[in-house]
Amino acid sequence: MNRTCAIGVAILVLSLSFSTAHADGYSAETKEFLRLHQNEEAGPYFRKLSDAKQVLIAKELLSHKDGRLAYFAATTVYRSGDVDSAMKTFADILATGRDKTDLNGRMGYDWIHSDDPRDGLIFSFILKYVAEHVEDYKDEEQRKRLDAFLTTAGISSPPTKEELKRIRDKLQEEEARIAKDEATDADTRKKFGSDDIEEIKRIHTKLTSFKDTPLLSEKGHLVGVCVTFTLVFPVDDYYLLSPRLMPTKGLMAATQSPLPKMFSWSQWDLTPAHGVIRQDGTEVVSGWAIGAQFKKDLKYECKFYLLPSYLTANNEREYRHAYPARYETDPNGQVLKKNFDQLVRADGAAKYLLRLYAANYGSGEGSHHLETEREYCPLRFYEGVAKAQPVSISKVKLAE
């Protein structure tokens, strides 16, 4: 019921004053909920209740006249497994126009952004319910609103038998897909001894064959680093891959010129300008930071071009030196510019560490970093880009 609490908090913190005129007949828990709700204090109370009492309150509020409370109640009831009761309330909210007057057109916002895949089925369940029950609504205005809901979804009102079958079949397919994914997740949790799929992805993704090569401009100036490595994922899932090279502490010791007192090591970082991932020689996906679905136990060959993080690019993917925009508006902008120049022109050299977000970095035993074979100097990157700019990603090349 934790996700139930989340939506409860999101809705209950709104500055609302709900009527308790029809509180007679409610349980003691629901009466207390409504009393606290008037002072925006119902969230903590609701979260402390047992699952059973949370569902009890929600079911008693399904017919509440305020669409925000009814919406909260229906979502809670749906997540408890009582789909039919929840769908009737959602349909009633649509029929009475409360999705616009009370919810300001934001009905379903939290379902879309939920981490529970079953929340993604709510719209399909509502469509099925309205299609099956639209003729039960005799009020002319309510019927018009539901007719509009169906026609917007490309369904006649009332729907034909073929349309009803198509709606039901699609929903069954979606439920079967989620059930299959849940079964796979259960097997994965058992295999790796963890209930946290994201942790499994992070810890057990294997990175091997890491190699770093200086990246040169068309005329041969050092502008960045090309990193290549192989990934094997433990779970069929979505992964966001955004490799970064970060300086080791050795760079601080090796730098000859004194550094400004206020600085961020992130100015020494190299971040993705372009990447390509191949599987068995075939390109799977490309981009500056890659988010995609990957299959477990396959070898993915990754290649990323990394450039200094302080560069900016135009629409043609041409990179140039640029001061952070905030330096133009910050009262201490000139001092910050001076410190920035001093930092990015640091003349020491040291190895860098590969950091790959959303995946593990190494053998799968919890290692978080892989060190470059070569040493790199921030000043060399700065000078190389200054001589080569604009640096075109389509024209860079690897050092031999």
Secondary structure, 3 states (H helix, E strand, C coil): CHHHHHHHHHHHCCCCCCCCCCCCCCCHHHHHHHHHHCCCCHHHHHHHCCHHHHHHHHHHCCCCCCHHHHHHHHHHHHHHCCHHHHHHHHHHHHHCCHHHHCCCCCCCHHHHCCCCHHHHHHHHHHHHHHHHHHHHCCCHHHHHHHHHHHHHCCCCCCCCHHHHHHHHHHHHHHHHHHHHHHHHHHHHHHHHCCCCHHHHHHHHCEEEEEEEEEEECCCCCEEEEEEEEEEEECCCEEEEEEEEEEECHHHHHHCCCCCCCCCCHHHHCEEEEEEEEEECCEEEEEECCEEEEECECCCEEEEEEEEECCCEECCCCEEECCCCHHHHCCCCHHHHHHHHHHHHCCCCCEEEEEEEECCCCCCCCCCCCEEEEEEECHHHHHHHHHHHCCEEHHHCEECC
